[in-house]
Amino acid sequence: MRVISGAAKGKKLKAPPGYDTRPITDRIKEALFNVIGPDIRNAKFLDLFAGSGSVGIEALSRGADLVILVDSGREAVQTIHHNLKACGFELGYEVYRQDVFVAIAVLLKREIKFDLIYIDPPFTNEKLFDQVLTALDKQIILNSDGSIIIRAPRRKTLPLVFDNLQCYRVNDYGESTLYYYHLIKEEAAGDGNI
């Protein structure tokens, strides 16, 4: 596992010891950043279920203004701090050791809106996928032109439409699938259509 591009290109990242993570492969991470890459510079980026912090660190390396990494595991948070230090990052990030749903509520209260939100729940708890998307659908912390990307097991089919979110892209990579969501844009009022 390594940083693919940007200021920390080539830096090796470690995974949390004894932690039940399935780190994102470099292949999937590279494909993800090929899609969202143009939107990274100066972005606010949220990494939920951050694990090693690999995706959030990649965003920071590529020029994101602010990266917030959230994981509830002690080992994961220690590893995230280690990886950030190993990459030489001192500014531009916050790390929360917190339940993802609590973190979403805290970020809503702080009135932070994100350009990109990456979600990588444990594949062993399939209920979390729908639950976290529903939470983000109800508690809007995404900018109006932002994207939410969730990595799911290929066997899991996620809803394509919520009250406020709609899937606009799906890509399969081996046993993983990346779903891309954005906010549903309301029709312009008074457009002359009946």
C-alpha positions in Angstrom: 0.0 0.0 0.0 1.5 3.3 -1.1 0.7 6.9 -2.0 0.2 7.0 -5.8 0.6 10.7 -6.6 1.2 14.2 -5.3 3.4 15.6 -2.6 3.8 12.2 -0.8 4.1 10.1 -4.0 5.7 6.7 -3.4 5.5 6.8 0.4 4.6 3.4 1.9 1.6 3.1 4.2 1.1 0.6 6.8 -2.2 -1.2 7.8 -3.5 -1.3 11.3 -1.9 -4.3 13.2 -4.3 -7.0 14.1 -7.2 -4.9 12.6 -9.8 -6.5 10.5 -9.5 -4.2 7.5 -9.5 -4.9 3.8 -7.3 -2.1 2.6 -8.2 -0.6 -0.7 -5.8 -1.9 -3.4 -3.6 0.5 -5.3 -5.5 -0.5 -8.5 -8.9 0.5 -7.1 -7.4 3.6 -5.4 -5.8 4.7 -8.7 -9.1 4.1 -10.6 -11.0 6.1 -7.9 -8.6 9.1 -8.2 -8.7 8.9 -12.0 -12.4 9.7 -11.6 -12.3 12.3 -8.8 -8.8 13.6 -9.4 -9.9 16.9 -11.1 -12.0 17.7 -8.0 -9.3 17.1 -5.4 -7.3 20.3 -5.4 -8.5 22.7 -2.7 -11.4 20.3 -1.8 -12.8 19.4 1.6 -12.5 15.6 1.8 -14.1 13.2 4.3 -12.8 9.7 4.7 -15.3 7.5 6.7 -14.2 4.1 8.1 -10.7 5.4 7.2 -8.8 2.2 8.4 -5.2 3.0 7.4 -6.1 6.4 6.1 -4.8 5.5 2.6 -7.6 7.2 0.7 -7.7 10.4 2.8 -3.9 10.6 2.7 -4.0 10.2 -1.1 -6.4 13.2 -1.2 -4.1 15.3 1.0 -1.1 14.3 -1.2 -3.0 15.5 -4.3 -3.8 18.9 -2.8 -7.0 18.7 -0.8 -7.4 21.7 1.5 -8.9 19.8 4.4 -9.1 16.0 4.9 -11.1 14.6 7.9 -10.4 10.9 8.6 -12.9 9.0 10.8 -12.5 5.6 12.4 -13.7 4.2 15.7 -10.8 1.8 16.1 -7.9 2.7 18.4 -5.4 0.8 16.2 -6.7 2.3 13.1 -6.4 5.9 14.4 -2.9 5.2 15.7 -2.0 3.9 12.2 -3.5 6.9 10.5 -1.4 9.2 12.7 1.7 7.1 11.9 1.0 7.2 8.1 0.4 11.0 8.1 3.7 11.5 10.0 5.5 9.2 7.6 4.2 11.2 4.7 5.4 14.5 6.3 1.9 16.0 6.7 1.5 18.4 9.6 -1.4 20.5 8.5 -4.6 20.2 6.5 -6.2 17.2 8.3 -8.2 16.2 11.3 -8.5 12.7 12.7 -11.6 11.6 14.6 -11.6 8.4 16.7 -15.4 8.2 16.7 -18.4 6.3 15.6 -19.1 7.4 12.0 -22.7 8.3 12.8 -21.6 10.5 15.7 -19.0 12.1 13.5 -21.6 12.9 10.8 -23.7 14.7 13.4 -20.7 16.6 14.8 -19.7 17.7 11.3 -23.3 18.8 10.5 -23.2 20.8 13.7 -19.9 22.4 12.7 -21.5 23.3 9.4 -18.7 21.8 7.4 -19.7 20.9 3.8 -17.5 18.4 1.9 -16.7 18.3 -1.8 -15.9 14.6 -1.6 -17.0 11.9 0.9 -15.4 8.5 0.7 -17.0 5.6 2.6 -15.4 2.2 3.1 -17.5 0.3 5.7 -16.4 -3.2 6.9 -17.6 -5.8 4.3 -18.7 -8.1 7.2 -21.5 -5.7 8.3 -23.6 -5.2 5.2 -26.3 -3.2 7.0 -23.8 -0.4 7.5 -23.8 0.5 3.7 -27.5 1.4 3.6 -27.3 3.0 7.1 -24.5 5.4 6.4 -25.9 6.4 3.0 -29.3 7.0 4.7 -27.6 9.1 7.4 -25.8 11.2 4.7 -29.1 11.5 2.8 -30.8 13.0 5.9 -27.9 15.0 7.3 -26.6 16.9 4.3 -22.8 17.6 4.8 -22.1 17.4 1.0 -21.7 20.5 -1.1 -24.3 20.9 -3.8 -21.9 19.8 -6.5 -20.0 17.3 -4.4 -19.8 13.5 -4.7 -20.1 10.6 -2.2 -18.2 7.4 -3.1 -18.8 4.2 -1.3 -16.8 1.0 -1.7 -19.0 -2.1 -1.3 -18.6 -5.8 -1.8 -19.6 -6.7 -5.3 -22.3 -9.1 -4.0 -24.0 -6.2 -2.3 -26.4 -4.1 -4.4 -26.9 -0.6 -3.1 -30.0 1.6 -3.7 -29.5 4.0 -6.6 -31.8 6.7 -5.4 -32.5 8.1 -1.9 -34.6 11.2 -1.0 -31.7 13.6 -1.7 -29.0 11.4 -3.2 -28.8 9.7 -6.6 -26.2 7.3 -7.9 -24.6 8.5 -11.2 -21.8 5.9 -11.7 -21.0 2.3 -10.7 -17.6 0.6 -11.3 -16.7 -3.0 -10.5 -13.1 -4.0 -9.5 -12.8 -7.7 -8.7 -14.7 -8.3 -5.4 -15.3 -4.5 -4.9 -17.7 -2.1 -6.4 -17.5 1.7 -6.2 -20.8 3.6 -6.2 -20.8 7.4 -6.9 -23.6 9.6 -5.6 -24.5 13.2 -5.8 -27.3 15.4 -4.5 -30.4 15.4 -6.6 -30.8 18.8 -8.2 -34.2 20.3 -7.9 -35.8 21.4 -11.2 -35.5 25.1 -11.8 -38.7 26.9 -10.6 -40.6 28.6 -13.4 -39.0 26.9 -16.3 -42.2 27.1 -18.3 -43.0 23.4 -18.2 -46.3 22.2 -16.9 
